[in-house]
Amino acid sequence: MIAFTGSAQKEVYDVISYTLPAGWKKDPKEKSLQIYITDNKTGEYALALMVNSTESSEPASGNFNKFWATMVKGTVNVSEEPTMLPPVKDHEWDITSGWANYTDGANKGIVTQKTATGYGKMTTVIVMTNTSKYQTDLDNLLNSIGFTALTTIQEQNTSPSTGVDNPSIAGLWVRYLVETSGTFSNGMPMPTAGYFRYEYRFNPDGTYRYLEKTFSVYSKNIIFGYETGTWSVNGDKLTIKPLQGKSEEWSKSASGRTSEWGSRVKSVNRKLETVTYTYKLHYYSGMNETDLLLQYAKPTERDGRQSNDDNHVNEWSYSPRALDKSLIDLPPGTKISFNARR
């Protein structure tokens, strides 16, 4: 492999560090960065797509396969299984890499994928070229790619208590997901107008409120649910005990707006499930954010399923948000009290 000279400067995108080859251009997107070089006369090109890190509790092989199926095979025609390279470690990242030949219309080339799994996250770099003209650039680029070590805040270790003695957990924690259409543009899944939103509000007095709202363009109704109850901490264990709650369906507004409600279609008492999670507070330097990570051996009524492997622990990541910045609006006439019955 070709060594880098001392003049080459590392650049950073999200948690990915790399050295930009001379003459290459950048094309930043909302959730990815593409760098590329093209020969307009011959149609020869080389490019690399770097994807924002996202939460994941899947093993490294599962994340590699997921990216390969959606972003490689969803973009070009790959008729063979990828040739896998030996896995390596970069800090606490597990790096899984593989390559294959591809066709894209009249173009033929090679695609290489390098996927990193660690710190409850996953990310990937996909490199493609239809020529050997830029092979030196690609070798240098692939050798330069690294993944930033994410600093972990030490897990809380407190004596048995209610939330009032653990103000670091008190506040609003959210998991907001965007619905995608199944189609791709520049290797990225295209969003619909739909969304999936989940949030916990832990009060300092040991009470909590949980809200969830699903607005899918593929579903007839809006799904809404809530719980109230109590929470407590014992070392690295967070126990959430719901005392009341509802699961509801609402029709969509006649205007079609995703922020409006129609009328209540169905309302039933929610199944109340007390869960004792293993929890962590993780600081991600690439995002300058401390997230609340909840782990449990199986899917829960509130959080759902996060792993398709029944033998793999489920982990859910919730981001902090100001109390007045919740994106879940209550349906018309709905009032939820925090006065939980202990």
C-alpha positions in Angstrom: 0.0 0.0 0.0 1.1 3.6 -0.6 2.1 5.6 2.5 0.8 9.1 3.1 3.0 12.0 3.0 3.3 14.4 6.0 1.4 17.1 4.1 -1.8 15.1 4.0 -4.4 16.4 6.4 -7.1 14.3 8.1 -10.7 15.5 7.8 -13.6 14.4 9.9 -17.2 13.7 9.0 -19.4 12.6 11.9 -17.4 9.8 13.5 -15.4 9.0 10.3 -11.9 10.5 9.7 -10.3 10.4 6.3 -7.8 12.1 4.0 -9.4 13.7 0.9 -7.5 12.8 -2.2 -6.2 15.7 -4.3 -8.7 16.9 -6.9 -11.7 15.2 -5.3 -14.9 17.2 -4.6 -17.3 17.1 -1.7 -21.1 16.8 -2.0 -22.6 17.1 1.5 -26.2 15.8 2.1 -28.4 15.9 5.2 -27.3 12.6 6.5 -24.3 11.7 4.4 -21.2 13.0 2.7 -20.2 12.0 -0.8 -16.7 12.7 -2.1 -15.9 11.9 -5.7 -13.8 12.5 -8.8 -15.0 12.1 -12.5 -13.5 12.3 -15.9 -16.3 14.0 -18.0 -14.7 12.9 -21.3 -14.5 9.2 -20.6 -17.3 8.8 -17.9 -14.8 7.2 -15.5 -15.4 8.0 -11.8 -14.6 7.1 -8.3 -16.6 8.0 -5.2 -17.0 7.3 -1.5 -20.2 7.7 0.5 -20.0 8.3 4.2 -23.1 7.8 6.3 -24.1 9.4 9.6 -23.8 7.1 12.6 -27.1 5.9 14.0 -28.1 3.8 17.0 -27.8 0.1 16.7 -27.7 -3.0 19.0 -27.1 -5.4 16.1 -23.9 -7.4 15.8 -21.2 -6.1 13.3 -22.1 -8.8 10.7 -25.8 -7.8 10.9 -25.1 -4.1 10.3 -22.7 -4.9 7.4 -25.4 -7.1 5.8 -28.1 -4.4 6.4 -26.0 -1.7 4.7 -25.0 -4.0 1.9 -28.6 -5.0 1.1 -30.1 -1.4 1.3 -27.3 0.9 0.1 -25.2 -1.3 -2.3 -27.7 -3.7 -3.8 -30.3 -0.9 -3.7 -28.1 1.3 -5.9 -26.2 -1.0 -8.3 -26.6 -4.5 -9.6 -24.5 -6.9 -7.5 -24.9 -10.6 -8.6 -22.4 -12.1 -6.2 -21.9 -12.3 -2.5 -19.2 -9.9 -1.2 -15.7 -11.2 -0.6 -15.1 -10.5 3.1 -11.9 -9.2 4.6 -10.7 -10.2 8.1 -12.5 -8.1 10.8 -10.4 -5.5 12.6 -10.8 -3.3 15.7 -10.5 0.5 15.7 -10.8 1.7 19.4 -14.1 0.0 20.4 -15.4 -0.1 16.8 -15.7 -3.5 15.1 -14.8 -3.0 11.5 -16.3 -5.4 8.9 -15.3 -4.9 5.2 -16.1 -6.6 1.9 -16.1 -6.0 -1.8 -17.8 -7.2 -5.0 -18.1 -6.5 -8.7 -21.1 -4.5 -9.8 -22.9 -3.3 -12.9 -24.8 -0.1 -13.3 -26.3 0.1 -16.8 -23.3 0.0 -19.2 -20.9 0.7 -16.3 -18.9 -2.1 -14.6 -16.9 -1.6 -11.5 -15.9 -2.6 -8.0 -17.7 -1.6 -4.8 -16.1 -1.8 -1.3 -18.0 -1.4 2.0 -16.4 -0.7 5.3 -18.9 -0.8 8.2 -18.1 0.1 11.8 -20.2 -1.1 14.8 -19.6 0.0 18.4 -20.7 2.3 21.2 -24.3 1.4 20.5 -23.9 2.9 17.0 -23.3 1.9 13.4 -21.9 3.7 10.4 -20.5 2.8 7.0 -18.3 4.0 4.1 -19.1 2.7 0.6 -16.5 3.2 -2.1 -17.2 2.6 -5.8 -15.3 3.0 -9.1 -15.7 1.9 -12.7 -12.0 2.3 -13.6 -8.5 1.5 -12.4 -7.5 5.0 -13.2 -8.1 6.2 -9.6 -6.8 3.1 -7.8 -4.0 4.9 -6.1 -6.4 7.5 -4.7 -8.8 4.8 -3.6 -6.0 2.8 -1.9 -4.9 5.9 0.0 -8.4 6.8 0.9 -9.3 3.4 2.3 -6.1 3.2 4.3 -6.8 6.7 5.7 -10.3 5.9 7.0 -10.6 5.7 10.8 -13.4 5.9 13.3 -13.4 8.3 16.3 -13.4 6.9 19.8 -16.5 8.0 21.6 -16.1 9.0 25.2 -18.4 7.1 27.5 -19.6 8.8 30.7 -19.2 6.3 33.5 -22.4 4.5 34.4 -24.3 5.8 37.4 -23.6 3.9 40.6 -25.9 5.3 43.3 -27.6 3.7 46.3 -31.3 2.7 46.0 -33.3 5.8 45.5 -36.1 7.5 43.7 -35.5 9.8 40.8 -35.4 12.8 43.2 -31.9 11.8 44.2 -30.6 11.2 40.6 -31.2 14.5 38.7 -29.0 13.4 35.8 -31.9 11.1 34.6 -34.7 13.6 35.3 -35.8 15.4 32.1 -37.2 14.7 28.6 -35.6 11.8 26.6 -36.8 11.2 23.1 -36.5 8.7 20.2 -37.8 10.3 17.0 -37.6 8.2 13.8 -38.5 9.2 10.2 -40.5 6.8 8.0 -38.8 5.9 4.8 -40.4 4.9 1.5 -38.1 2.0 0.5 -36.6 3.9 -2.4 -33.1 5.4 -2.5 -31.4 8.5 -3.8 -27.6 8.7 -3.9 -27.6 5.6 -1.7 -29.8 7.2 1.0 -33.3 6.0 1.9 -36.0 8.6 0.9 -38.3 9.8 3.7 -42.1 10.0 3.6 -44.1 12.5 5.5 -44.5 9.9 8.3 -42.8 9.5 11.6 -42.5 7.4 14.8 -42.0 9.3 18.0 -41.4 8.0 21.6 -40.5 9.9 24.7 -40.0 9.6 28.4 -40.4 12.5 30.8 -38.8 11.7 34.2 -39.7 14.2 36.9 -37.4 14.8 39.9 -40.2 13.7 42.2 -40.0 10.1 40.9 -43.0 10.2 38.6 -42.9 9.8 34.8 -44.9 10.2 31.7 -44.4 8.1 28.5 -45.9 9.2 25.1 -45.8 7.5 21.7 -47.2 8.6 18.4 -47.1 7.0 15.0 -48.1 8.7 11.8 -47.5 6.5 8.8 -48.5 7.3 5.3 -49.2 3.6 4.8 -51.6 3.3 7.7 -55.2 4.5 7.9 -55.1 5.8 11.5 -52.7 7.6 13.8 -51.5 5.4 16.7 -51.2 7.2 20.1 -50.4 5.9 23.5 -49.4 7.1 27.0 -48.5 5.9 30.4 -47.9 7.5 33.8 -46.3 5.9 36.8 -43.1 5.9 38.9 -39.4 5.4 38.3 -36.5 4.7 40.5 -32.8 4.0 40.2 -30.6 1.4 42.0 -27.0 1.4 40.8 -27.1 0.9 37.0 -30.7 -0.4 37.2 -33.7 1.9 36.2 -37.1 0.5 37.1 -40.1 2.0 35.4 -43.5 1.1 36.9 -46.6 2.2 35.0 -49.8 2.7 37.0 -52.2 3.8 34.2 -52.3 4.3 30.5 -54.2 4.1 27.2 -53.6 2.8 23.7 -55.6 4.7 21.1 -56.2 5.0 17.4 -57.3 8.3 15.8 -58.4 9.1 12.3 -56.2 11.4 10.3 -57.2 15.0 9.7 -59.2 15.8 6.5 -56.6 18.3 5.7 -53.9 15.5 5.4 -51.6 17.5 7.7 -49.3 15.3 9.8 -49.6 17.7 12.8 -53.4 17.5 13.0 -55.8 15.0 14.5 -59.1 13.6 13.3 -61.5 11.8 15.7 -60.9 9.0 18.2 -61.5 5.6 16.6 -60.5 3.3 19.4 -59.3 3.5 23.0 -58.3 0.6 25.3 -56.5 0.3 28.6 -52.8 -0.1 28.0 -51.0 -3.3 29.1 -48.9 -2.1 32.0 -45.5 -3.7 32.2 -43.0 -3.0 34.9 -39.4 -3.2 33.5 -36.1 -2.9 35.3 -33.6 -1.8 32.6 -29.8 -1.7 32.7 -29.1 1.9 31.8 -26.1 4.0 30.8 -25.4 7.6 30.0 -23.2 7.8 26.9 -21.5 11.0 25.7 -20.9 11.0 21.9 -18.1 13.4 21.0 -19.0 13.3 17.3 -22.5 14.7 18.2 -21.6 16.5 21.4 -24.6 14.8 23.0 -25.2 12.6 26.0 -27.8 9.9 25.3 -29.7 7.6 27.7 -29.3 4.0 26.7 -31.8 1.4 28.0 -31.0 -2.3 27.8 -33.3 -5.2 28.5 -33.2 -8.9 27.6 -36.4 -8.9 25.5 -38.7 -6.5 23.7 -41.0 -4.3 25.9 -44.5 -2.9 25.6 -43.1 0.6 25.5 -39.9 0.3 23.5 -40.7 -2.5 21.2 -38.1 -4.8 19.5 -34.7 -3.4 18.8 -32.9 -6.7 17.9 -34.1 -9.5 15.6 -31.8 -11.9 17.4 -33.7 -13.4 20.4 -30.4 -14.1 22.1 -29.1 -10.6 21.7 -29.9 -7.9 24.2 -32.3 -5.2 23.1 -30.9 -1.6 23.5 -32.8 1.6 22.9 -31.2 5.1 22.7 -33.0 8.2 23.8 -31.7 11.7 23.2 -32.1 14.6 25.6 -34.5 17.4 24.7 -35.8 20.6 26.4 -39.0 20.0 28.3 -40.8 22.6 26.1 -39.6 21.1 22.8 -41.6 17.9 22.7 -42.8 17.0 19.2 -45.7 14.8 20.4 -48.8 16.9 20.7 -51.7 15.5 22.7 -55.0 14.6 20.9 -57.9 17.0 21.3 -59.4 17.0 24.8 -56.7 14.7 26.2 -55.3 15.6 29.6 -52.7 13.5 31.3 -51.9 13.9 35.0 -48.6 13.2 36.6 -50.3 12.4 39.9 -49.5 8.7 39.9 -50.8 6.4 42.6 -47.7 5.0 44.3 
